[in-house]
Amino acid sequence: CIRDRKVHFFDISERKVVKTLSTESPLTSLAFHADGHTIAVGTLYGQILVYDLRASHNVKNTLKGHDNNAVNFLDFAGRVNLEGEKVQLNESSTSCLLY
């Protein structure tokens, strides 16, 4: 993620931006949930912002990460293990791993 406080979503076939999320904090990481419509973004100040891309641009949930330190990596639990191997996701899982 770029620290410009925005996440841009592109339609690569149309070569245009189709959605932009703006935040108050610089962004340092991003993870997509396997459901295809939930994302989490980590901020420079230790917050994790969870969005439902089907809804408005409003944050669905804010989680506390590292105390005022950047969230450099995050992923949804069950999606990958620490070695990066894919594992089956429990559809009801909404927790995040952060590093």
Secondary structure, DSSP 8 states (H G I E B T S, - for coil): --TTSEEEEEETTTTEEEEEEE-SS-EEEEEE-TTSSEEEEEETTSEEEEEETTS-SS-SEEEE-STTS----EEETTTB-TT--B----TT---EEE-
